[in-house]
Amino acid sequence: MKFTALQKKLVCGLMASSMLGASAFASSHNEAPGVANLRMLDGTDFYMFRSYEEGRENYLTAIANYIPLQQPYGAVVFFPMDEDGVYDINFDTDGDNVQDLTFRFNFDLEIQGITVNAGGVDNEVALYSAGVIGPNPSDNAAQNNQETYRVTMIDRRDGSNRRTQIRDRDTGARNFIKPADYVGTATFGGPGNYETYAANHIYDFDMPGCSEPGRIFVGQRKEPFYVNLGQAFDLGSFKELNDDGTVEEFLPLGRDNRDRGPDITDDDNVTSIAVELPISCVVSEDDPVVGGWTTSSLPQARLLQNLSEDIKDPDVEGGRLIQVSRLGAPLVNELVIGMSDKDRFNNSQPRDDGQFASYVTNPTFPEILESLFSAAGVQAPNLFPREDLIATFLTGLNVPNTFNTVPASGTALSEMLRLDTSVAPTAVPLQNNLGVLDFEPYEGGESNPDFRPADAAGYPNGRRPGDDVIDITLRAAMGSLISVGFFGEEGDAPSGLIPFVDGVHRDASEYFDRFPYFTTPIPGDRDD
């Protein structure tokens, strides 16, 4: 990147001021004050699980989602990733709370400058595409805005900080094509064609030092996160719209209320960054536990510039990378971290999470739930410090004879998503989206067709697409792990066995059972 002398002076000044205000940048599902102007860097969700695609059970899948609440009709430019941003998927493979293996994604956007002759003059078209796109990655002649990306594997496991540019195993290319967003069915040659087009952008690559190849995919997907967002944040005012137009309020308690509220994100898309890696090439030999989280970063300084005839980039950037988003376990920043520290959390590293420990040991969220639903007998746990939440969010959780996400090397406080890779994946028909916290009896027991046994392969042992992390987190916050005897004593969590819900329900059957698991995005020409 070349700067003029004046730009260099301004950038140096911006770099100095940015160091003082770095924590003003933040994101994580739109909950931190600094996210408003950094939407392309906004990490919404992170998933990490043993692959349950048939024949891929010895692989680990990690998916980081970015750019929240994408309306399908997002013309004219739709939803590109930030060319100046750096997007990382990090793995802690030895329990020291530091990233040992990182997959770094950098994006480029090229405007093709497609022209149309209008009255004898060839002028550039103003639209995202000028004709049919796909089905192959090379069939992009009509795509005006084309995104590519590069992937760098950063391996610190032997202390070398070795960086390797990932290449397409078939072609040797270092630039991968990101499929166009789902503009509409006509743009992709008719209904159903988009998924064929997107699937042709799944790439195999050779992972250094590994005999088995990995896979990557980056592209738009239907938003997989399901939540009764508006009602939950409106002081828990849960209500159902009946067919006759009447509104009926309900308590967020009990299996019968799991599917009564609106799924606010059901009509949105998101952008996924997905990697699938051989487990044996990620975990250490003596510990099956791996930690994971995603971050995004920007150069420290950004300088806006006037656009002249020969300059078309509205800004220049410089300085060291500043982390602006961080996400491991779901809902930690949303429901646990105090408002004034949300940006600080996004700007921090897991190894420094001791500074946020009081939010976990003495959480405010259960007290709010008690105040909202005390009339229904809801009481916050009275065990302090909350050892159950420390284990769930900060050290790893050992559920005897079930799973153990505590690293063999110790239990220093650090927030990340942890996965016990020794636990076999559960096939889709048997996945319980409440994991091991489904303790509410099914009517009719195992004869009920909806019955699913407790599932050790689900959150908080990693996180799969169908896991109901809202309901699980509600139950964990109110002390379910205390009530079932893992922590504390009887009476420490009076409401620990209440089956809290948010009123929205999906399960694994509503996602693909193959990489990259998340389903086809909603087209821009939707008619509902």
PLY file of the C-alpha trace (Angstrom):
ply
format ascii 1.0
element vertex 528
property float x
property float y
property float z
element edge 527
property int vertex1
property int vertex2
end_header
0.00 0.00 0.00
1.52 3.34 -1.12
0.91 6.58 0.77
1.67 10.14 -0.28
3.74 12.22 2.14
0.60 13.94 3.44
-1.19 10.61 3.84
1.74 9.21 5.80
1.52 12.10 8.27
-2.21 11.71 8.69
-1.98 7.95 9.06
0.68 8.29 11.75
-1.61 10.65 13.63
-4.55 8.33 13.28
-2.45 5.39 14.43
-1.52 7.22 17.60
-5.10 8.20 18.37
-6.40 4.72 17.50
-4.19 3.16 20.15
-6.09 5.15 22.77
-9.51 4.25 21.45
-9.06 0.74 20.15
-11.70 -0.69 22.46
-14.34 1.48 20.81
-14.45 -1.07 17.98
-16.48 -4.16 18.73
-19.08 -6.63 17.58
-20.76 -9.97 18.33
-24.32 -10.25 17.10
-24.86 -6.52 17.30
-24.70 -6.31 21.09
-21.72 -4.03 21.67
-21.86 -0.23 21.37
-19.01 -0.03 18.87
-20.49 -2.31 16.22
-22.70 0.14 14.32
-20.11 1.15 11.73
-18.34 -2.21 11.44
-21.06 -4.50 10.18
-18.81 -6.40 7.74
-16.57 -7.37 10.69
-19.46 -8.33 12.97
-19.07 -11.96 14.03
-22.52 -13.36 14.84
-21.98 -17.02 15.78
-19.25 -19.65 16.04
-19.81 -23.40 15.69
-17.36 -26.26 16.30
-18.30 -29.94 16.27
-17.28 -33.38 15.10
-18.54 -33.71 11.55
-21.65 -35.86 11.34
-21.70 -36.11 7.56
-21.59 -39.79 6.65
-17.99 -40.94 6.27
-16.54 -37.73 7.76
-16.80 -38.63 11.45
-13.03 -38.24 11.97
-13.14 -34.59 10.96
-13.76 -31.42 12.93
-15.91 -28.64 11.45
-15.60 -25.01 12.53
-17.88 -22.31 11.11
-17.71 -18.57 11.79
-20.65 -16.43 10.69
-20.38 -12.74 9.86
-22.53 -9.79 8.71
-25.76 -10.24 10.68
-29.40 -9.80 9.69
-28.84 -9.74 5.92
-32.06 -8.97 4.11
-32.21 -11.18 1.01
-33.01 -8.21 -1.23
-29.76 -6.46 -0.29
-29.13 -4.77 -3.64
-27.20 -3.06 -5.15
-23.89 -4.29 -3.74
-25.35 -6.99 -1.45
-22.95 -8.20 1.29
-19.21 -8.24 0.55
-16.63 -8.98 3.21
-14.26 -6.17 4.21
-11.22 -6.08 1.92
-9.18 -4.48 4.67
-10.39 -6.89 7.35
-8.67 -10.03 8.61
-10.91 -12.92 9.65
-9.41 -15.66 11.84
-10.60 -19.04 13.09
-8.40 -19.93 16.06
-7.73 -23.23 17.81
-6.11 -23.83 21.19
-4.78 -27.38 20.95
-2.81 -27.65 24.21
-4.98 -25.88 26.79
-2.70 -22.88 27.31
-5.47 -20.42 26.27
-3.41 -19.15 23.32
-4.13 -19.81 19.67
-1.87 -22.60 18.42
-3.43 -22.99 14.98
-5.10 -20.21 13.00
-6.81 -20.14 9.62
-6.71 -16.55 8.36
-9.00 -15.30 5.60
-8.34 -12.16 3.52
-10.80 -10.95 0.91
-10.59 -9.01 -2.36
-13.44 -7.43 -4.30
-12.97 -6.85 -8.00
-15.43 -4.79 -10.01
-15.47 -6.34 -13.45
-16.69 -3.18 -15.16
-19.19 -5.00 -17.36
-20.40 -2.65 -20.09
-23.56 -2.29 -22.14
-23.78 -0.28 -25.33
-26.33 2.48 -24.95
-26.73 4.64 -28.05
-23.25 3.88 -29.30
-21.57 4.41 -25.93
-20.20 1.51 -23.87
-21.00 2.32 -20.25
-20.54 0.24 -17.12
-23.70 -1.33 -15.77
-24.92 -0.21 -12.38
-26.01 -3.63 -11.12
-24.41 -6.48 -9.14
-24.87 -8.78 -12.15
-25.79 -8.34 -15.77
-27.08 -11.82 -16.58
-27.12 -15.43 -15.44
-24.38 -16.60 -13.02
-23.15 -20.18 -12.51
-23.43 -23.06 -12.03
-19.61 -23.40 -12.02
-17.22 -21.05 -10.21
-15.79 -20.06 -13.57
-19.21 -19.13 -14.97
-19.04 -15.60 -13.63
-18.85 -13.55 -16.81
-22.11 -11.80 -15.91
-21.09 -11.08 -12.31
-20.05 -7.45 -11.95
-18.81 -7.68 -8.35
-16.56 -10.71 -7.84
-15.03 -11.67 -4.51
-12.02 -13.89 -3.99
-10.18 -14.84 -0.82
-6.86 -16.21 0.35
-6.34 -18.53 3.31
-3.19 -18.64 5.42
-2.60 -21.39 7.97
-0.56 -20.08 10.91
0.92 -22.95 12.93
2.48 -22.09 16.30
2.42 -25.60 17.74
6.15 -26.15 17.38
7.03 -22.56 18.30
7.89 -21.63 14.71
4.88 -19.45 13.85
5.00 -21.06 10.40
2.72 -19.53 7.77
1.49 -21.55 4.82
-0.63 -20.27 1.94
-3.45 -22.76 1.44
-3.95 -23.93 -2.15
-6.83 -25.55 -4.00
-5.90 -29.23 -4.10
-7.23 -29.67 -7.65
-5.83 -26.58 -9.36
-3.03 -25.36 -7.10
-4.63 -21.89 -7.07
-4.12 -19.69 -4.01
-7.12 -17.47 -4.73
-10.48 -19.05 -3.95
-13.74 -17.77 -5.39
-16.51 -16.72 -3.01
-19.88 -17.46 -4.62
-22.10 -14.53 -5.39
-24.86 -13.78 -2.91
-28.28 -15.17 -3.79
-29.51 -12.23 -5.85
-32.55 -14.18 -7.01
-33.67 -17.29 -8.86
-33.52 -15.71 -12.33
-29.91 -14.65 -11.85
-28.92 -18.28 -11.21
-30.94 -19.83 -14.02
-34.04 -20.83 -12.12
-35.17 -22.19 -8.74
-32.89 -24.77 -7.15
-29.78 -23.87 -9.15
-28.14 -21.74 -6.49
-27.22 -24.64 -4.22
-25.52 -26.45 -7.11
-23.61 -23.24 -7.81
-22.66 -22.76 -4.15
-21.59 -26.41 -3.70
-19.15 -25.96 -6.58
-17.31 -23.49 -4.32
-16.34 -26.11 -1.72
-12.60 -26.61 -2.04
-10.30 -29.40 -0.87
-6.84 -28.41 0.34
-3.74 -30.15 1.65
-3.07 -29.28 5.26
0.68 -29.09 5.93
1.93 -32.09 7.88
-1.34 -33.97 7.42
-2.02 -36.97 5.22
-5.74 -36.21 4.87
-7.08 -33.12 3.03
-9.25 -30.46 4.61
-12.16 -28.52 3.10
-13.17 -24.87 3.04
-16.23 -22.92 2.02
-17.01 -19.22 2.24
-20.37 -17.91 1.13
-23.85 -16.73 1.95
-26.14 -19.09 3.88
-29.56 -18.88 5.45
-29.17 -17.57 9.00
-28.89 -20.73 11.16
-29.30 -19.02 14.52
-32.86 -19.14 15.77
-34.17 -16.85 18.48
-37.27 -14.99 19.60
-35.13 -11.88 19.52
-37.57 -9.01 19.88
-39.71 -10.47 22.66
-36.74 -11.80 24.63
-35.10 -8.38 24.80
-38.44 -6.65 25.49
-38.29 -7.69 29.15
-39.35 -11.23 28.29
-42.77 -10.25 26.97
-43.43 -13.59 25.26
-46.57 -13.78 23.17
-48.03 -15.83 20.34
-50.07 -14.57 17.39
-52.97 -16.96 16.91
-54.53 -17.82 13.55
-57.57 -15.68 14.35
-55.40 -12.61 14.88
-55.56 -12.60 18.65
-52.41 -12.36 20.78
-51.84 -14.75 23.64
-49.09 -14.27 26.22
-47.13 -17.29 27.45
-44.44 -18.00 30.00
-41.02 -19.07 28.68
-41.31 -22.37 30.52
-42.02 -25.92 29.41
-41.72 -28.05 26.29
-45.20 -27.08 25.11
-44.06 -23.47 24.73
-40.94 -24.19 22.69
-42.55 -23.33 19.35
-45.00 -20.53 20.13
-42.93 -17.41 19.51
-41.69 -15.82 16.28
-38.26 -16.74 14.92
-37.11 -13.22 14.11
-34.02 -14.30 12.16
-35.87 -16.82 9.99
-36.03 -14.42 7.02
-32.36 -13.38 7.13
-29.11 -14.57 5.60
-25.55 -14.56 6.90
-22.04 -15.10 5.50
-20.26 -18.27 6.63
-16.55 -19.04 6.80
-16.24 -22.82 7.19
-13.28 -25.18 7.55
-13.28 -28.94 7.99
-10.06 -30.47 9.33
-8.87 -34.00 10.18
-9.13 -34.29 13.96
-5.82 -36.14 14.18
-4.07 -33.16 12.60
-5.54 -30.65 15.07
-5.59 -32.14 18.57
-2.49 -32.99 20.55
-1.59 -36.64 21.03
-2.38 -36.73 24.76
-5.49 -34.51 24.90
-8.67 -34.80 22.78
-9.94 -31.37 23.92
-9.65 -28.46 21.51
-10.73 -24.87 22.12
-11.92 -22.56 19.36
-13.00 -19.00 18.69
-13.23 -16.55 15.81
-11.94 -12.99 15.57
-11.89 -10.22 13.01
-9.46 -7.33 12.87
-8.80 -4.08 11.01
-5.66 -2.05 10.40
-5.21 0.49 13.14
-5.73 3.56 10.98
-8.10 4.40 8.15
-7.77 7.54 6.07
-10.56 8.74 3.80
-9.51 10.37 0.54
-11.20 12.29 -2.24
-11.77 10.22 -5.35
-10.09 11.59 -8.44
-10.13 10.20 -11.97
-7.32 7.76 -11.18
-8.23 6.88 -7.58
-11.26 4.71 -6.94
-10.51 3.42 -3.43
-12.18 5.78 -0.92
-9.74 4.96 1.89
-6.26 3.80 2.73
-5.26 1.83 5.80
-2.13 1.27 7.81
-0.73 0.23 11.16
-0.94 -2.97 13.17
-4.09 -5.06 13.27
-6.66 -4.19 15.94
-9.10 -6.92 16.90
-12.65 -5.63 16.66
-14.72 -8.80 17.09
-14.39 -11.99 19.09
-16.73 -14.91 19.56
-16.36 -18.33 21.18
-19.21 -19.75 23.22
-22.58 -18.24 22.26
-24.30 -15.47 24.23
-21.41 -14.71 26.59
-20.96 -11.13 25.46
-24.71 -10.67 24.91
-25.96 -11.91 28.30
-22.97 -12.07 30.65
-20.51 -9.22 30.03
-21.53 -5.79 31.37
-22.41 -3.12 28.84
-19.37 -0.93 29.48
-17.02 -3.91 29.03
-18.51 -5.44 25.88
-16.10 -3.61 23.59
-13.20 -4.49 25.86
-14.18 -8.16 25.69
-14.22 -8.07 21.89
-10.78 -6.46 21.90
-9.24 -8.99 24.31
-7.69 -12.46 24.17
-8.93 -15.58 26.01
-5.78 -15.71 28.13
-6.78 -12.36 29.70
-10.33 -13.29 30.63
-9.67 -13.27 34.34
-10.55 -9.56 34.15
-14.15 -10.50 33.35
-14.50 -13.30 35.92
-16.88 -11.43 38.24
-19.51 -11.30 35.51
-19.50 -15.11 35.55
-19.09 -15.74 39.27
-21.83 -13.23 40.16
-24.04 -12.99 37.05
-26.81 -10.43 36.73
-28.92 -12.22 34.13
-30.47 -14.77 36.55
-31.50 -11.91 38.85
-33.26 -10.24 35.93
-35.09 -13.48 35.10
-36.23 -13.73 38.71
-37.55 -10.18 38.66
-39.44 -10.82 35.42
-40.99 -14.17 36.34
-41.08 -14.26 40.13
-44.86 -14.60 40.01
-44.33 -17.98 38.35
-42.01 -19.02 41.17
-38.73 -18.36 39.37
-35.78 -17.80 41.73
-32.18 -17.08 40.85
-29.53 -19.47 42.18
-28.03 -18.47 45.52
-24.68 -20.23 45.11
-21.79 -17.77 44.85
-19.35 -17.87 43.24
-21.14 -19.68 40.43
-18.75 -22.59 39.99
-21.12 -24.15 37.46
-20.86 -21.14 35.14
-17.11 -20.86 35.66
-16.84 -24.42 34.34
-19.34 -23.87 31.51
-17.80 -20.66 30.17
-14.24 -20.31 31.47
-12.50 -23.59 32.32
-14.29 -26.44 30.58
-16.91 -28.79 31.95
-16.51 -32.38 33.11
-19.75 -34.35 33.06
-18.76 -37.81 34.36
-19.17 -40.64 31.85
-20.50 -38.13 29.32
-17.95 -35.60 28.09
-14.99 -33.65 29.42
-14.00 -30.31 27.88
-11.40 -29.50 30.57
-7.95 -29.37 28.92
-5.46 -31.85 30.34
-2.98 -29.05 31.03
-5.15 -27.07 33.45
-8.10 -24.79 34.00
-6.96 -21.17 33.70
-9.88 -18.81 33.15
-10.48 -18.25 29.45
-13.67 -18.04 27.42
-13.84 -20.11 24.26
-15.89 -22.91 22.72
-14.43 -26.26 23.81
-14.93 -29.64 22.19
-14.18 -33.12 23.47
-13.27 -34.77 20.17
-13.28 -38.24 21.77
-17.10 -38.13 21.91
-18.55 -39.70 18.77
-20.86 -37.49 16.69
-24.59 -38.13 16.86
-26.44 -38.78 13.61
-29.14 -36.28 12.69
-32.19 -38.43 13.57
-30.96 -38.85 17.15
-29.51 -35.39 17.85
-31.09 -33.76 20.89
-30.87 -30.01 20.48
-30.79 -29.58 24.26
-27.68 -31.73 24.59
-27.38 -33.15 28.09
-29.81 -30.61 29.59
-33.03 -32.18 28.30
-34.39 -33.35 31.65
-38.09 -32.64 31.02
-39.99 -35.94 30.54
-41.56 -36.54 27.14
-45.25 -37.35 27.24
-45.41 -41.05 26.49
-41.71 -41.48 27.15
-39.58 -43.21 24.53
-42.69 -44.15 22.57
-43.16 -40.47 21.71
-41.88 -39.93 18.13
-40.31 -36.64 19.25
-38.26 -38.33 21.96
-34.51 -37.87 21.76
-32.08 -39.22 24.38
-29.68 -36.91 26.15
-26.87 -36.08 23.75
-23.25 -35.74 24.85
-22.17 -34.44 21.43
-24.09 -31.17 21.80
-23.50 -27.76 23.37
-21.67 -27.01 25.65
-19.53 -29.81 24.24
-18.79 -27.80 21.13
-21.78 -26.45 19.24
-23.71 -27.92 16.31
-26.05 -26.07 13.92
-29.23 -27.42 15.52
-28.27 -26.97 19.17
-30.77 -24.73 20.97
-28.18 -22.57 22.67
-30.81 -20.09 23.88
-32.76 -22.68 25.87
-29.57 -24.38 27.07
-28.09 -21.08 28.25
-31.31 -20.09 30.03
-31.27 -23.39 31.93
-27.58 -23.23 32.71
-27.89 -19.63 33.94
-30.70 -20.65 36.31
-28.60 -23.46 37.75
-29.54 -26.68 35.98
-26.05 -28.11 36.53
-26.38 -27.32 40.24
-29.76 -28.98 40.51
-28.64 -32.22 38.89
-25.84 -32.54 41.42
-22.66 -31.51 39.62
-22.18 -28.38 41.75
-23.39 -27.09 45.11
-26.11 -28.59 47.26
-29.85 -29.06 47.17
-31.54 -25.68 47.44
-28.67 -23.73 45.86
-30.69 -23.47 42.62
-34.43 -23.48 43.44
-35.39 -23.06 39.76
-32.62 -25.15 38.28
-34.93 -27.85 36.93
-37.47 -25.50 35.35
-37.36 -26.09 31.55
-36.80 -22.52 30.36
-37.48 -21.77 26.67
-37.51 -18.71 24.42
-40.44 -19.92 22.32
-38.53 -20.87 19.16
-37.62 -24.41 18.15
-35.58 -25.95 15.34
-33.62 -29.17 15.18
-30.84 -30.78 13.15
-33.27 -32.04 10.49
-33.73 -28.45 9.30
-30.07 -28.17 8.26
-27.98 -30.05 5.72
-26.36 -33.23 7.02
-23.22 -32.43 5.02
-20.57 -29.74 4.85
-21.05 -26.79 5.14
-24.30 -27.80 6.95
-26.09 -24.45 6.78
-28.83 -24.32 4.18
-29.39 -22.37 0.98
-29.80 -18.64 1.56
-33.12 -16.95 0.93
-33.22 -15.50 -2.61
-33.63 -11.79 -3.17
-36.79 -12.34 -5.22
-38.65 -14.12 -2.41
-42.38 -13.72 -2.81
-43.61 -14.10 0.78
0 1
1 2
2 3
3 4
4 5
5 6
6 7
7 8
8 9
9 10
10 11
11 12
12 13
13 14
14 15
15 16
16 17
17 18
18 19
19 20
20 21
21 22
22 23
23 24
24 25
25 26
26 27
27 28
28 29
29 30
30 31
31 32
32 33
33 34
34 35
35 36
36 37
37 38
38 39
39 40
40 41
41 42
42 43
43 44
44 45
45 46
46 47
47 48
48 49
49 50
50 51
51 52
52 53
53 54
54 55
55 56
56 57
57 58
58 59
59 60
60 61
61 62
62 63
63 64
64 65
65 66
66 67
67 68
68 69
69 70
70 71
71 72
72 73
73 74
74 75
75 76
76 77
77 78
78 79
79 80
80 81
81 82
82 83
83 84
84 85
85 86
86 87
87 88
88 89
89 90
90 91
91 92
92 93
93 94
94 95
95 96
96 97
97 98
98 99
99 100
100 101
101 102
102 103
103 104
104 105
105 106
106 107
107 108
108 109
109 110
110 111
111 112
112 113
113 114
114 115
115 116
116 117
117 118
118 119
119 120
120 121
121 122
122 123
123 124
124 125
125 126
126 127
127 128
128 129
129 130
130 131
131 132
132 133
133 134
134 135
135 136
136 137
137 138
138 139
139 140
140 141
141 142
142 143
143 144
144 145
145 146
146 147
147 148
148 149
149 150
150 151
151 152
152 153
153 154
154 155
155 156
156 157
157 158
158 159
159 160
160 161
161 162
162 163
163 164
164 165
165 166
166 167
167 168
168 169
169 170
170 171
171 172
172 173
173 174
174 175
175 176
176 177
177 178
178 179
179 180
180 181
181 182
182 183
183 184
184 185
185 186
186 187
187 188
188 189
189 190
190 191
191 192
192 193
193 194
194 195
195 196
196 197
197 198
198 199
199 200
200 201
201 202
202 203
203 204
204 205
205 206
206 207
207 208
208 209
209 210
210 211
211 212
212 213
213 214
214 215
215 216
216 217
217 218
218 219
219 220
220 221
221 222
222 223
223 224
224 225
225 226
226 227
227 228
228 229
229 230
230 231
231 232
232 233
233 234
234 235
235 236
236 237
237 238
238 239
239 240
240 241
241 242
242 243
243 244
244 245
245 246
246 247
247 248
248 249
249 250
250 251
251 252
252 253
253 254
254 255
255 256
256 257
257 258
258 259
259 260
260 261
261 262
262 263
263 264
264 265
265 266
266 267
267 268
268 269
269 270
270 271
271 272
272 273
273 274
274 275
275 276
276 277
277 278
278 279
279 280
280 281
281 282
282 283
283 284
284 285
285 286
286 287
287 288
288 289
289 290
290 291
291 292
292 293
293 294
294 295
295 296
296 297
297 298
298 299
299 300
300 301
301 302
302 303
303 304
304 305
305 306
306 307
307 308
308 309
309 310
310 311
311 312
312 313
313 314
314 315
315 316
316 317
317 318
318 319
319 320
320 321
321 322
322 323
323 324
324 325
325 326
326 327
327 328
328 329
329 330
330 331
331 332
332 333
333 334
334 335
335 336
336 337
337 338
338 339
339 340
340 341
341 342
342 343
343 344
344 345
345 346
346 347
347 348
348 349
349 350
350 351
351 352
352 353
353 354
354 355
355 356
356 357
357 358
358 359
359 360
360 361
361 362
362 363
363 364
364 365
365 366
366 367
367 368
368 369
369 370
370 371
371 372
372 373
373 374
374 375
375 376
376 377
377 378
378 379
379 380
380 381
381 382
382 383
383 384
384 385
385 386
386 387
387 388
388 389
389 390
390 391
391 392
392 393
393 394
394 395
395 396
396 397
397 398
398 399
399 400
400 401
401 402
402 403
403 404
404 405
405 406
406 407
407 408
408 409
409 410
410 411
411 412
412 413
413 414
414 415
415 416
416 417
417 418
418 419
419 420
420 421
421 422
422 423
423 424
424 425
425 426
426 427
427 428
428 429
429 430
430 431
431 432
432 433
433 434
434 435
435 436
436 437
437 438
438 439
439 440
440 441
441 442
442 443
443 444
444 445
445 446
446 447
447 448
448 449
449 450
450 451
451 452
452 453
453 454
454 455
455 456
456 457
457 458
458 459
459 460
460 461
461 462
462 463
463 464
464 465
465 466
466 467
467 468
468 469
469 470
470 471
471 472
472 473
473 474
474 475
475 476
476 477
477 478
478 479
479 480
480 481
481 482
482 483
483 484
484 485
485 486
486 487
487 488
488 489
489 490
490 491
491 492
492 493
493 494
494 495
495 496
496 497
497 498
498 499
499 500
500 501
501 502
502 503
503 504
504 505
505 506
506 507
507 508
508 509
509 510
510 511
511 512
512 513
513 514
514 515
515 516
516 517
517 518
518 519
519 520
520 521
521 522
522 523
523 524
524 525
525 526
526 527
